[in-house]
Amino acid sequence: MTANLRAPLGVLIAGAAIAGVTAAVSAATIVATLAGSGAWGAANGSARAASFMMPAGVAFDRSGDLFITDAQAQQIRELSPDGAVRTLAGAVTNATSGLTAHGGYRDGGAAVARFNHPLGIAADRSGNLYVADTLNHCIRKVTREGVVSTYAGSTESGYVNGSRLQARFRQPEGIAVDRGGNVYVADVATALRKISPSGDVTTIERQTTDNNEALSVAVYDTESGPLLYVAERFGLSILHPDGTLERFPGGDDYDVTFPAVPKNVLRIIQARRPIGFPTAVAAIDDHTVAFTDARTNTVRILETVHGTLRIVGGASIEDASGDTGGFRDGDSSRSLFDAPLGIATRAAEIVVADSGNRRIRSISGVEYRHAVAPALGLLDTGFGSAQNAYRIAYVGNSSVWYNTGWDDSIEGVVERALNAAHATPQRAHIIGVAGNEKFGVAAQYAEWLAKLGGVNLVVLNLNGGNLLSSFAGPDGKLPPISTWQPQLTANLRDLRRQLARDHVPLVVVTHPFPNEYDWSESAYTQLTQDYSYWDDDSIGKATNAAVRDSGAQLIDLWPKFSQYDRRSAHAALFGGDDFHFSRNGRLVVGQWVAQALEKLAPWRR
């Protein structure tokens, strides 16, 4: 129930209020109805007047036409860019006593061809469509003229590899096609299968058990070969071109029934968030995948470099009870879906077959940027599209990027606020460089960027985590201030001077952790860890003194944190699980940093 298309989506800017901050700017992700009145039926016509019985799979071809499988109408429908819906293939039959038309099996022209619960659909580079004809247990091919033929398998179910017409499938549901013409099939009752252009059907090994069924598959073509995303009963797997495997465990069923997974393939989402229950997948790029979760009625995006997960459609709660289904367009945070199945992407949007609502929905305004490191191609991914911008590197440990997407990241908030105020000489473009726990590593990254001419300003986030990683003794604790403060001062001075040689200013942002100013923040963590040696602001004061003595410009957020938490009504700045910022914390800190940068104006010095 997938298709693969592939480009960063645009961002829509709108004014919004952030708790504790005035005149903040946030990004808007919008859910809208593309086609379908919501009424049961198979009527063609204008997008909003057309009706569906159970839209299940969606796929774009290269010309921008959207193709839809209707699993209960037993048809393949087409939504053209001009907003017209027509039936491409599949004979209309009488409905059963329920809401499903009678299925059948017949090859031939559009008016006589028959399907039986078609689910997945994908398009090749020539415009041919491949359909997982689920209850006919075979793969059908549909031309642009609507001529239907059996591409692989037959109505006889089984598990047989070999030539495509002698091969046997059992309940194929997901399908994808790579640029070389290979067809990938998520055959639920057997395995993940591959049909080569020469017609050979083989099994793709996934290092899993028989009950971890492959539900859907998406492909992203890389220079090294096709990369596969596979939605499974117990999570989501990534099969890389070199044969390596990554697996993100899914919902609660995983803990009960899934066997041990080798540590070298197991990945956990940041903040230990549950990935949910992937149903259908669509590849965004080689490290980002969108998927539907029909169990929680949500649409989600997983970025695999950092392991961050976002809900971009449906109720943003982890509820598998089925209580979250419904219909509502508008801001994605308030949107509702009902049994979302197929998913596809194109340059400006994510498109979802919202089967329970009998509509085709779009999600626009999703921003896919994320924090990276030089080894991941920093300049290509971060600055390639920002040659005429004022480029700011926001460098630090995981405090600058954790459990977030660009829209609600510190970097995203700072960038939007600076641009809204027209503060920088040119349009501000920020890239986060995260995961640099040791000061020396962060400094090397900053120097590397400056030498390459990739940045105009470096903002270094400095906190207790950096100090622990850089100066802690064998017991894991910081030594006396007199031991580490002179070294920190010298390191900062060296970094400032090195950047100055390349005409790049250095600004250092400091902030407290909860154990340094308010134990009610991240209370669970503080109750379960020993911070008795570090429970005041003395280390923070020493850090700020080191920054000032080094000659670097300082943004001291300590007073802001204390003032904020003294208010009678305030939202948490840190998460409940550890010392990373909450969503509210990222939005508030981002605005504070933007205001301070605008006041400092390091670009004028």
N, C-alpha and C positions, 0 to 999 in steps of 0.2 A: 504494500500500500504506500508506495513512495515514488519519488522521482528525484533526480539530482541536478540542481542548478544552483548557484555558486558565486554570488558576488556580494560584497558588503552592501548592506542596506543603508539608505540615507537616514538622517536624524531630523526629527521635527522639534523645533524649539518653542516652548510656551512658558509663560510666567506662572510660578507657583510659590506657595509659602512653605518654607522649611521651618520646623520647630525651633524656636529660639533665634531665628535669623529673619531679617526683613529683606524684601525685594530679591529673593533668591530666584535662580533660573534653573529649570529642570527640563529634561527631555520627555517627550510624550510618545508613548507607544499606543497605537490606536487599533481597535478591532472593528471591522465593518463587514457587512454582508455583500458579497459579490454577486451571488445568484441564489435563487430559490425563495419562494413565498412562504415556505414553511408548511404549506398544505401538502397532503399526500397525493401523489399522482405522477404522471409522466408527460406533462404538457411542455411543449417547446414554446419559443417566443422570446420576448425580452427577458433579460436576466432576472429581474425582480418578479416577473409574472410566471416564469417557468417553475415547474414543480418536480420534486424527486420523491422516491420511496425510501431509499437508503443510500445516499452517496457514500462511497467507501474508499475509493482510491482516486488520486489526482496526479497528473503529470503534465508538464509543459513540453511542447516541442520547441524547436529552435526559432520558429516564427512567432512564438508567444501565444499560440492557441493553447487553451487548457482542456485536457481530456479527463473525463470523470467516469468511473465505473459506478453503476447503480446496481447494487447487489440484490435488491429485491425487485426492481423492474426488469432485471436481466438484460441491461442495455449498456452501451458505451455512448456517452453524451459528449458534446463539444461546446465549450464556451469560447467564442471568438473575441478578439480584442475590442470589437465594436459593441459587445454586450449581448449578442444573440446566442441563444441556446438551441441546439438541434440534436437529433439522434443520429449518430454516426453509424452504428450497427446494433442489431438486436431486434428481433421481431417482438411486437407487443402482443402479449397474451392475457387472458383473463386472470384476475387475481384469485388466489385460494380463499378460503374462508377467513384468513388473516389478512395481512398487509403485503403479502409476497406474491408476485406473478409466478406462474408456472415456469420452471426452468426446463431446459432442453439442450440438445446437442445437434448442431448442424453447421457445416461449413457452407460458404457461398456468399452471395451478395448481401448488402446491408439489410434488405427487407426480409430475407429468409434465414439469415444466420441466427443461431440460438446459443445462449449461454446458460450456465447454472451457477448462480452466486459468484459472479466475477468480483474479485477484490483488488489485488495489486495491478498497477499499470505503469508502464515506462515507455519512453520514446527513444528510438535510436537516432543517429545523426542524419539519416535519410528521411525521417518523418514517419517511419513505420512504428506501430504500437505493438507492445507485447503485454498480454493480459494473463494474469493468474486466474484461470477459470476453475475456481476452488472445488466445487462439488462435481465437476466433470473430471477432476484430477489431471488436468493437462494445461499446457501453455498454448495460447492462441495468438496468432499474428493478425493484425488489422492494418490494411493499407489506408492511405489518406482518402481513398474513394469508398472505404467501408467494406472492402472485400475481406472476408474472414477465412483463415485456414488454420489447421492444427499445426503448430510449430514443433511441439515436443510432447511425448506421452500419448495417452489415449484415455478413454473413459474407464479403462480397466486400471484400478488403483494397484499400487505396489511400490517396491523399492528396488529398481533395476537401473543400473547405469549402462552405458553403451551408446549406440547411435540414437539420435534424438527421437525418432519415431518408434524405436523398439524400447526406449527407456520408459520407466514407469514412475509416477509420482503419486503421493497420497496427501491431498489437501494442501496444494500450493496456495500461499496467501500473499507473500511479498515478492517483488520483482524489481530488478534494476539492470541497466545496460551500460557498459563502459564504452569509451570512444573507439575501442578496437572491435566492438561488435560482440563481445562476450556477454551472455545473459546470465544473471545470478538469480536464483530462485530460493526463497525461504519456504521450504516444503515442510510444513508444520509436523506432520506425522513421521517424517523420515530424517531429513538433514538439510544443511545448506548445500545447494547443488549449483553446478556451473555448466552452461551449454556453450561450447566454443563455436566460433564462426564456421568451423568445418563440420559441426553437428555432433560432436562427442559430448556426452553427459557424464560428469564426474562429481564426486563428493568433495567438498572443501572441509578439511578437518578443523575443528574448533577447540580441541582439548576440553571436551565437556561430556556430560552424561546424556542419556537418551531423553530424560524428562526435562531438559533445559531447551525446549523447543525454540527454533528460530522463527520469529513471527514476521519479521520484515527485514529488508536489506536495502542499503543505499551505497552508492559508489562515488568516490571522488578520484578523478584521474590526476595523478601526480607525475612528475618527470620520471620517477622510479617505477611507476606502474600503478595499477588501481589499488586504492585503499578502501576497505569495506567497513561500514558501520552495520552492526547486526543487532536488532531488537530481539531480546530473548525473554523467555518466561521469567528468568531470575536476574534480569538486568540488561546490560548493554555491552557488547564486545566490539573491539576494533582490531581488524586484521590488517597489518601493515604489509606493504609490498615485499619486504624482506622476509616475511613469514612470522615475524614476532606478533604477539597477542597481548592486548590489554583488556582487562575486564572490570567493569564497574558494577558491583552488586546492586540488586534492585531492592524491592520492598520486603515486607516482613516474611514472606514465604521463603526468602533466601535463608534466613536464620534457622528455619525449621527443617527444610528438606534438602538444601543444596549442599553437596559434599565440600570438603576443604579445597580451596583454590590455591595453587602455588603462589607464594609471596611475590615472585618475580612478575606475575601477570595481574595481580590484584591491585586496583586503584580505589581510593576512597575520596569522596567529595570533600572539599574544604568545609570546615565546621561540622564534619560528620553528618552532613545533610543526606537524607534518603534520596536516591535518584528517582524514585517512583517506580512506575510500571510501564516501561517503554512499549508502545504498541506499533507505531510506524515511525520510520526515520527518514530524514532528508539531509544530505550532506551540504554544509555551508562551505567548508574548506577542509584542509587536512588536519585541523585540530578543533573544529567546531561542528556540532551536529544539532539539528532541531528534531524534536520528536513529540508525538502525541502520547498522552497517558489516558486511556479510556476508562481506567479504574477511578482516577481522581478528577476526570473531566478537565484536564489541563493541557496546555501546550508549553513545552520546556525547551531550553537551550543549554547544552553542555559544552563548555570550553575545556578541552582536555589537557592543555599545557599546565594550567594551575589547578584544574579540577574544580571549576566553578560552575554552579548550576543556577539558572534563572527560570522563573515561571513568567511567561510573556502572554499567556492567555488563560482565562479561567480563574477560579478562586485561589488566591495565594495562601492556601493552607494545606497541610499534609493530612488529608482526610480520605481514607480509602473506603468509607462506609457507603458511598454512593449518594451522600446528601448534598453534593456540590453541583449537581447538574442543573442546567437552566439555559435561558437565552437572554443575553444582553450585549449590545454593541457599545462602543465608546472607549473610554480609557481602559487599557488592558488590565489595570489593577482592579477594576470593577466588572470586567467582562465575565460572561458565563458561557460555557459550552456544555453539550450533552452528547456523550459518547463520541468524541472526536477520533477519527480513524486516519484516513490517508493524509499525507502532508507533502508539500512540494515547496520549493523556493525559486524565486527569480530576483532580478536585480533590485526591485523595490519592495518586495513583500514576501511574507510566508503565507501560503494558502493551505487551508485545512478543509477536509470533508467532514463537516459536523453532522454526523449521520443521524443522531437523535433529533436534531432540530431540522433535518432535511434541508440544509442550506450549505452553500460554499462560503466560507468566511476567509477574510484576509486580515493579516497582522502587519502593520506598517510602522516605520519609525524605530525599528530595532537597531541599536548600535552594537557592532561586533568587536570594536577595538578592545584591547586588553593589554595588561602589562607584560613586557617581554624582557629577555636578557640578550646580550650580544650574540651568544651562541645560537640563538634562535632567529638570527637574521634581523637584528634590531633596525638597521637603517632602512632595509627594504620594507618591513611591515610598519614601521613607525613614521618615517619621514619621507618616504617616496612620494607621497601626495602632498607634501607640505613645503615645497621648495621656496615658495613666496611667503612663508609664514614666519612668525617669531617663534622659534622652536625652544621649548622648555623641557628639560629632562627632570622628571620627578623621581628621585632615586632613594631607595630605602629598603628596609626589611619587609616582612609580610604585612606590617601595619599599613603600607601604602597600597596593597592589593590583596584582599582576602575575602572569599565568599561574596563576590560582587560581579557585576557587569559594568560596562562603561557608563551607562546612564546614571547609576547611583554610586559611582566610585569617587574618591577624593579628586582624582585627576580630571574626571569628566565635569565635576562641579566647578573646579577651578577654571578650566578652559571656558566653559559657558559663561561664567560670571565675568571673567576678564574680557571676553568678546562682547558681552552685553554692555559693558562699561566703556568699550573702545579704549582700553587702558594701554595696550602694548602698541609699539610702532607699526606693526603689521598684525594681521590676524594671528591670534595665539594658537599654537598647536602643541599639545602636551602629550608626552609618552611616558608611561610609568615603567620604571625599571625595578622590578621587585625581587624579593627573595635573597637580598644581599645582607645576611645577618651580621657578618663581620664588617667593621668599618673599613678595613683595608680593601675588601672586595668591592664595596660600594665606591670607594675612592678610585679604584682602578677603572671601573666602568665609566665614571664621570670623566676621568682624564682621557680615556679612549675615545669617547664621544667628542670631546672638545678638540682633540688632535685631528680627527677626521672632518672637522667643520660641520658636524651634525647638529650642534645645538648652539643657541645664543645665550642660554642661562641654565645653570644647574641649581635645582632646589634639592637639598639633602635633608631627608627626614631622619632625625636622630632621637633615639629613646633608650629606655633601659634594656631593651632586648639587644640592641647593638652593643651596649656596654658589657652585658653578660657574655655575649659571643666573642667579644674582642679581648676582654681583660679578666674574666673569671679564673679563679684558681682551681686546683684539683678537686676541691669540694663543691664546685659549681657555683660558688658565691663570689661576689665582688670583693676584692681586697680593700684596704683603707683608701679613702679618697686621695690621700697624699701619694699613693702608689700609682694610680691610673690617670689622675687628672693632668699631670704634666705631659704624659705621653699623648693623651687625647688632644691637648692644646697644640703640641708639635705636629701631630698628624693633620689636624685641621689647617694649620698654618701652611704646611707643605702643599696640601690640596689646593688651598686658595691661590698660592703663588703659581702652581702649575697651571691652573685654569686661567689665571691672569695673563700668562704668556700667550695664550690663544685668545685673549680678549673675551673671556667668558666669566661673568660674575658668579659668585657663589653665595647662595642664601641658605641658611640652616634653620629648619623648623624643629623645635623641641616641644614635647608634650609629656604629661605624666601618664603612668599606668595606674589602675585603680588602687593598688596597694600603697600608692604614694599620696593619694589625696581623698579617696572616698571608697571605703570598703563595701558600701552597698552596691557599687558597680561590680559586675562579675562576682557576685557574692558566693556562688557555688565554687568557683575556682579558688577563691581565697579561703574557703572553709576546708578545702581538700589539699592545699599546698602550704608549705612553710615559708612565709614571708616575714617572719618575726625580726629578721636582721635588716629589713628594708621596708620600713613602714612610715617614713616621713619624706619631706621634700629636700633633704640635705643632698642627695645624689643629683636631683634635678638642678639645684642651685649651683652645684659644682660643675655640672655639664654646661649650663648657661655661661658661667664664668670662663670656661675653656673656650667656648665659641667666641666670646667677646675678646679674649686675650689673643686669639688667633687672627683677628682682624676681619673675620667673615661677618656678613650681615646676619642678624638674628631675628627670627620670628618666634617669640616666646609665647606659647599658648597656655602656659600654666595658669595665669590669672583668669583666662577665659573659661577654663574647665571649672575652676572653683566657683566663679560667679554663676555659671550655668547651673551647677548642681545645688546651689543655695536656694534656687527659686522653689516656690511651693508646688509648682507644676512643671515637670520636665520629663522628657523621655530619656531612656538610657543611652549613654554615649558608647558603651562597650557591650559586647554580646554576653549572654549568660553562661556560655560554655568556656570561654577563655578571654585573654586580654586583647582580642582583636576588636576593632570598632564595629558597632552595630550599624545598620543601614542609616538610622538617624545620626549616629556619630559621624559617619562618612560625609553626610550632607552638611552637617553643621561645621565640621572641621574644614571641609573644602571651601565653604563660604568664608570662614575666618581667614584661611590662608590667602584666598583671593583678595580680600579686603586689605590684608597686610601687604601683599605684593603691590597692590595699586598705590598704597601709601608710600612704600619704600621706593618704588619705581626704579629698580636696579638697572633697567634698560637705559636710563638717562645718565648713568655715571660713566 
